């Protein structure tokens, strides 16, 4: 058994059963080892940013790590932005980054790079296997590190000769250490703060779905306080049947209005609210200046323990509040103008029960949150770290993790171009993903950002850097070229028909929404 084989066997013994891959020469023995183990699902992504984005989406839904296979430092660099998103989401990802053979590193070969340095810039844990005998143990340590603190980025650097050399027996990854818990004094202080008038509990991470969401709702009911969720929530249970929660938004002034009058804010599973960017004359946080913020525990700690202890201290009711009732928006007239608002209404009405919505529709999708709040129940997965190009790969990962659920991926045309290759992976894997591309012909959010930053004069160069109109992107042709059937729509009626077609299609389907 060589080192690569010991690594694959270690992964399988440790419950890592999916690898999103973009291999190169230095990973060939790893490829061969994977080939000998068909029980490991290998998903080819045509760009490394697709592998990291898919691993992120996979963890958010499966709650277990996938592996990625990345080719040397340049390949890892291509994966970097979606590893940033995964890190912000608290996703567990096990990267296997190939490296030149150890004896080859003294030469300045074309693909030589700082593998350790680029990994440490984004990974919580990095290790280079020194010998083939180290690979199995190092792989187990990587998996354990990925599972720590509710989810981390772990990167194992695998020199080629450690993959082909004689390896050790596979190792099952040890359980991660117990999660940190807040002290009794801090829990007492948090409970007292939530009892005060004008208080709110801001929750994130595991408190936004599953048992944690139930606990958070009961705590808020026991305290008589507001329950809030951050704008960027890695996975949010929404729609009819979910428990009510107020979600923060992108625009500073709107967040300030939501938080106005708040005197006490307790955070659990997330940090205190912060504005996405700095703007001239505007503060960095949306909370009122006199609001007392108590950070009970962050997303790396034992969130469910903290909430259960708060529930005891606040005599929280045994049952959560009444769930959100089904309340679908009115269907627009079939021949009405197709706008972000009318498109949102149509989409909200078509969301099937138990769907997964991967949302990277930055500007055109702004009305979507309100329109879908009381749609049929679904999970909502946004781009956590703000690095665009995450939506399509995350939909790949979510569909691989949950093959029995419908996935709807919503993206602006500019964002989707970053990881267009994910369409091919959807077709190759026959993934049940309906892709909605808002074709607003540019990076429209940047027009608003220019204004927010006080720039009032917009000339030829600014327009040229924001629009994608010359030439126009033909999403129907691009989708079909990647093996995905597609259609273009210009009215709400056409969008309704296309959505039904996409949801009824076994496999991927793309809809270009012309705005």
N, C-alpha and C positions, 0 to 999 in steps of 0.2 A: 504494500500500500504506500503510495507516494503522499507527499504533503497535501496536495490538492484533494486527493481522495479522503484523507483524514479530516479535512475541513468540511467537505460536503456531508460526510457521515456525522460529524459533530453537529452541524446545522440541523440535520434531520432528527437526530437524537434529542435536540433541544427545542424542537417545535418550529423551526424556521423552514417553511415549506415552499416559499415563493422567492424567486430571484428575478428582478428586473435588470436586464443586461444590455450592455453595449461593449462587447469584448474587442480586444486587440491581441497582438502577437504575444505580449507578456502574460496573457491570461489563458493561453491555449490549453495548458494542462488542467486548469480549473474548468474550462469548457468540456474537456474530455471526461473529467470526473462527474460533472453534472449530467453528461450524456449517459453515463453508466447508471444513473439513478433517476429513472423516469418519474418516481414519486415526488421529486422536486419539480415544481412547475416553473419553467423558464420562459420569460416573456421578453421578446426582443423589442427594444425601443431604438428608434433610428437617430436619437440624439440623447446625450447623457442627461440633459435637463428633463427629458421624459422619464428616465429611470428614477431620478430622485423625487420628482413630482408624483409619480405613480406610487412609490414606496410610502410617501406621505399620506396620500389618499387611502392606501391600503390599511395603514395602521389606524387611521382615524375611524374606520369602520370595523376592522377585524380586531382591533385592540391587541395585536401581536405584531412583532417586527417582521418585515421582509428584508431580504438582502438586495444590494445593488452590486453590479459588476462594472467597474470603471477602469479605463485604460490610462494608467500613468497620471502624472500631474495635469497635463492638458485636458484629459477626459474628466478628471475630477473638477477642474475649473469650469468646464461646461455644465456640470451638475450643481455648481455652487449656489446659484440664486434660489433654486427650489429646495436645496438643503437649508438655506436661510429660512424659507417659509416653513419647512418641516420643524426646524428648531423653535421657531416662534409658536408653532402649533403644539409643541411638546410631544412630537411624534418619535417613536422608537424606530431607528433605521440602522441597519448593519451594512456599512459600505465595505466592499472588498476592492481595494485599489491595487492594481498590478504595479510592479516595479521591475526595473531591469535586474538581471542577476547581480548578486552582491559584488562579484569580481569584475563586473562590467562597469560599475559606477565610477571607477577611477578615470574612465574616458568620457569626453564631452560629446556623447552621441546626440543626434538631433532631438530625440524626445526626452532626454534627461531633464528633470525638473526637481523642484523642492517638494517632494511628496509629503514629507513630514510637516513642512511649514504650511502648505496649503490646507492640509487636513486640520491642523491645530487652529487655523483661523475660523473654523466653523464647527468642528467636532467637539463634543464633550470629552471624548476618550480617543486616543490615538496610540497605536503600537505597530512597530515593524517586526515581523517574524525574522529572527536571526538565522535559524536553521530549520530544516524540514521537520525535525523532531519537535520544534516549538509550535508548529502551526495548529495542531488540534487544541492544545491548551490556550493558545492565543485566541483562536476562534471562539472557544467557550467563554473566555474573559470578555470578548467583544459583545457577545450576545447578552451576557449578564450586565455589562455596562449599559447597553441599549435599554434594558428593562428597568434600570434604576430610576428613581425619582419620577415615576409615572411615564417616562419616555425620554430617551436621549439619543444623540447622534454618536455612533461609535464607528470608528474607521480602522480596519485592519489592513496594513500595507503588506503585500505579499510579493516579495522578490521572486523572480521566475525560477531560480534554482531551488528555492525552498518549496515550490510547488511540485517540481519534478523529482526532488530527492526523496530518499526513504523516510517516511513519516512514522509517527507514533499511533497508538490506538486512539480511536475517537473518544471524545469526552462530552458528557452531558453538562451543559451550563448550569452552574449553581444558581440557586434562587437569589434575587437581589436582596440587599439588606432592608430591614423595616424602614418605612417612611418616617420622616420626622413629624412630630406632632406639636401643636402649640401647647404652652404651659397652662396650668389651671388658672393662674393669675390673668393670663391674657384672655382666656376663654371667659372668665368672669367679667373682665373689662368690656369685652365685645358684647356679651349679653346685656350688660347695663347700658351700653351705647345704643343698642337696638331698641331698648325700651323707651328711649327718649323721644319726644315729639320731633318731627321732621328728620327722621332717620331712614337709612336705606341699607340693604345688604346687596353688595355687588359680587356676583359669583361667576366663576369661569371653570374651564376644564371639565372634570368629572361631575361637577354640579349642574351641568347643562343638559344632561341626558341620563336615562337610566335611574338607578336608586338615588344617586346624588341629587338629581333634579327634584325628586319627591321630597327628600330631606330639606332641601333649600326652601321649597314652597311651604313646608310645614313650619320651618323656623320663622319665615316672614309672617306667616299667619299667627304664630304664637306671640311674636313681638309686636304685631300690628304695624310693621314697617313696610316700606316699598321693597320690591325685589327687582334688581337690575341685572342686565347682561351686557358685557362689552360689545362694541361693534364687531371686533374680530374675535369670534368664538369658534374654536377649532371644529366643534360639532355641536349643533344646537337642535334640540327636539322642538319642532314647531307644528302648527296647524291644529285642526280640530282634534280634541282629545288630549292635547298636550296641556301643560300647566301654564297659567298666565305669567308673563314676564315682560318687563319693559326693556327694550334694547337701545343702547346708545347708537349714535349715527356719526357720519363723517364730518358734517359741517360744524364748525366751532360754535357759531351762534345758536344752532339748533340744540347742540349738547348743553350749552349754557342754559337754555330755556328748560330743558328736561331736568337739569340739576339745580335750578334756581330755588333758593329757600332751604336747601339741604343743610342741616346743622351737624349731622353725624353720618359718616359713611364707613361701614365695615366691609373689608374685602376678603374673599375666601376663594382660593383657586385661581386668582388673577391679581394683577397689580392695580394701583389707583389709576383712574382715567388720565390720559395724556393726549394732547392734540397731535395729529398725524405729522404736522410740520410746524415750524415757527413762521410767523408772519409779522411784518412791521406793525408795531403798535398793539399787538395782541399777545396775551399771556400764553404760557406753555400748557396750562391745564384748564379744563372747563369747569372745575368745581368752584363754588363760591369761596372767596378768601377766608371767611370765618367758619368754613366747614372743617370739623375735626375728622381726620382720616385715621382709622385704625386698621393696619394690615395684620389680619389674623393668621393667614397662611397663604403661601403662593401655590402655584400649580404643581410644584415638585414635592409637596408635602401630603400628608394624609388628610385629604379634603373631606372624605366621608366621615372620618372620626371627628373632625372639627365640627361638622354640621350636626352630627348625632349628639355631641356634647352640648352644643348650643340648644338643640331641641329639648334636652333634659332641663337645662337651666331656665328655659323660657316656657316650660310646661306646654310645649307645642302640641296641637291636636294630633290624634292618631292618624287621621285622614287628611290628605292635602285638600286645597281649595277646589272648587268646581272647575273642570277643565274648560278650555276654550271651545265654544260651540262652532259648528260649521257655519260659515258665513261667506259665501262666494260673491265676488264682485259681479255686477251686472255685465252681461255679454254685450260688447259694442255692436253697433250695426255692422253687418258684413262688409259694406262698401265705405265705411267711415275711414278717415285718415289713419294710417298706421303710425302711431307715436309710441314713445316709451310707456305712456300711461295705458293706451288701448292694448298694446302688446302684453303688458303686465296682467291686465284683466283676463285676456284670453289664456295666457299661460296658467294663471291661478286656477281657472276653471278646469283645466285639463290635467293638473297634477294628479296622478293616481295615488291611491292609498299606499303608504309605506315606501314612497319614492325617496330617492336621494337627489337633492339639488346641489350641484357644485356651481357656485356663483362667482364668476369673474367679470360680470357685466358692470363695469365701473360706473360709467356715466349714464348710459341708456337704461341700465337696470336699476337706477335709483328708486323708481316707483314700485319695484318688484317686492321689496320687503313688506310694505303696507298691504299690497294686494294679496300676498300669499299668507299673511299672518293667520288667517282663519280658513285657509284652504284645507284640503285633505291632509292628513298627518304625513310629515316627511322629516328627514334630516337635512340640515342646511350646512354646507361646507364652503366657507369663503376662502379667499387667498389671505392667509394669516399674516405673512410678513410684508405684504405690500409689493413684493417683487413680481411683476406680471409675467405671464407665461406659465402659470401654475394650474389653471382651470382644466385644460384638456388632459394633461397627464394625471391629475388627481382623479378625474372621472375614470380614467383607465384603472387606477388602483382601486377605487371604490367598487367598480364593476367586477374586478377580479375577486375582491373580498366578499362581495354579496351578489353572486350570480343569479339569485332568485328575486332580486329587487330591480325596479326600473331606475335608471340613472338619467337625469336631465342635466346637461352641462350648458351653462349660459355664459357667453363671453363676448366682449367687444371684438371687432375685427382686428384692431391694432394689437390687443393682448394675444389673441389666438395665433397670430403670425409667429410669435416667439417659439411656439412648440407645435406647429402645424403637423409635424411628423406623427403626432399621437393619433391622428386619424387613421394612419396606416396600421398602427398597432391595434386599434379598435376593430378594424376590418380583419386583420390576421387572426385575432383571438375571438372573433364573432361576439364581441361584447355588446350588451344591450344598453347602448347609450344613445339618447337623442340629443344632438348638439344643436343649440340655437345660437347663431352668430348675429349679433346686432351690427349691421353694416351701416355705421354712421360716418364712415369714410375718414376716420382719423383718430388721433389721440385727443378726443374732445375735452377730457378733463383738464388738459393743459391750458385750454383757453380760459377756463375759470381760475386756474391757479395763477396765470399771468395777471389777471385782474386782482386777485387776492393779494398779490405781492406788490401791488401799486403800479404796475406797468400799464399805461393807458394807450400807448401808441403801438399798434400792431402792423408791421410792414410785411414785405414780400418774404424775407428770410424766416420770420416767425411762422407765417402761414405754411411755408415750405417744410418746416420741421414738424408741423402738427398734423397736416392732412395726408391722406393716402389716396388721393383722387387722380393722380396722373402717373401711371395708368390706374384705373379702378381694379380692385381685387375681385376676381370672379370666384366666389366661394363654391358655387355649384360645380364648376369645372375642376377646381382644386380638390374638392371632396371626391368627386368621381375618379380623379387621377390617383387618389389614394385608396380606391376600392370601396368608397362609402357612397351609397345612393343619396341624392340631395335634390332639393327644390328651392326656388326663390319665391318669396311672398311679398306682396305690396299692400294688402288689405287685411283687416282682422278676420274676415271670412276665409281668406286663403291660408292665413296662419292657423286657424282652427282646424282646417282640413289637413294641413301638413303635419301638425302636431299629432293628430289622431293616427295618421299614416305612420309617423315615426314611432309612436308608442306601440302600434300594432305590428311593427316590423321586428322580426327576430334578428337582432344584430344592430349595428349602428346606422343612424340616419341623420343627415344634416339639413338644417333649415336656415337659409340666409334671409334675415329680416331686414328689408330695405327701409331705412328711416329717412 
